[in-house]
Amino acid sequence: MSPLSTRDPLAILHDMERRSRAHAIGMPQREEVKVGWSGIAFRVGKENLLVHADEILEILTYPAITRVPGTQAWVKGVANVRGNLLPVMDLGGYLNGHRTPVNRTTRVLVSNQQGVFVGLVVDEVLGQRQFDEDERFTWDAANDDALDSTPYSAEGFRRDEETWRVFKLGQLTTQSRFMQVAV
């Protein structure tokens, strides 16, 4: 018989605890966790824009679209997405009057803001981006004319030489001009 089998089970547990503590590595040091911002990066024309990740339901390749007569030039039409009709708008056409060329990088950002279910055509989706709060800035029109074409945000992020403007979809879908799609 082994010496452990004749010992009290409680004594065995205490012995195991003592040996475990002798070889234990200390608890990890507590580190300050930076609260970050996460969003989807996309391009409209030459503008680098971001939208908060929670505002996008999905990202589609450019679908087959049926044009709707009597609508604004920036209204692409409607698409059948898994049995649901999705109104599709050209974000570049709406913002600056320049139609977004449809090519292999063209994508549609699908969003539902305050009950407005819409697909927005963008030149390219650049993936997810994460920023630290210390990279956030408040945009000043006097400092950066290149961002003047996107009036739906007053904040963004700067990293290295790149500036990313946060685009507020909720502000877009509440604009009467955006909601007035008929000519």
C-alpha positions, 0 to 999 in steps of 0.5 A, spaced: 500 500 500 502 506 498 503 511 504 498 516 501 492 511 501 493 510 509 493 518 510 486 522 511 483 524 505 483 531 508 491 531 509 492 529 502 488 535 499 492 540 504 498 537 502 496 538 494 494 545 496 501 546 499 505 543 493 501 547 488 502 554 492 509 552 492 509 552 484 504 557 483 506 563 478 503 570 481 497 573 478 497 577 472 499 584 473 493 589 472 493 593 466 489 599 464 485 597 459 484 602 453 477 603 451 477 603 443 472 605 438 471 599 432 468 601 426 467 599 418 472 603 414 470 605 407 471 609 401 467 614 397 471 618 392 477 619 395 474 620 402 476 615 408 470 614 412 468 610 418 461 607 420 460 604 427 460 597 427 453 596 430 450 601 424 452 596 419 447 589 418 451 586 412 456 588 407 454 586 400 457 585 393 454 590 388 447 586 387 442 586 381 438 592 381 432 594 378 431 602 377 425 605 380 423 611 375 421 618 377 427 618 383 433 622 384 439 620 380 443 618 386 437 612 387 440 606 384 433 602 385 431 596 389 435 589 390 432 583 392 436 580 398 434 574 400 427 575 398 427 582 401 426 589 397 432 593 399 432 600 397 439 602 394 442 609 394 449 611 391 452 615 397 457 618 393 452 621 388 448 623 394 453 627 398 457 630 392 453 629 386 459 624 383 456 617 381 460 611 384 463 607 378 460 600 379 466 595 379 469 589 383 471 593 389 464 596 389 460 594 395 453 596 399 453 597 406 446 595 409 443 599 415 437 599 419 437 606 422 430 608 426 426 603 421 430 606 415 432 599 412 437 602 406 443 599 402 448 605 401 453 604 395 460 605 396 467 605 392 470 600 397 470 597 403 477 597 407 475 592 413 474 593 420 478 599 424 480 600 431 482 606 434 484 608 441 480 614 444 487 618 444 487 618 436 480 621 436 479 629 434 474 634 433 474 636 425 474 643 424 472 645 417 478 651 417 483 645 418 481 640 413 478 642 407 478 635 404 473 632 409 468 638 407 464 633 403 461 629 408 457 634 413 454 628 417 460 628 422 464 633 426 469 627 429 474 622 426 480 619 428 488 620 426 493 615 425 500 617 422 498 620 416 491 618 415 485 621 417 478 617 418 472 621 418 466 618 422 460 618 418 453 618 422 448 614 418 443 616 423 444 623 421 443 621 414 437 617 414 433 623 418 435 628 413 429 630 409 433 631 402 435 623 403 428 621 405 425 625 399 427 620 393 422 622 388 424 627 383 
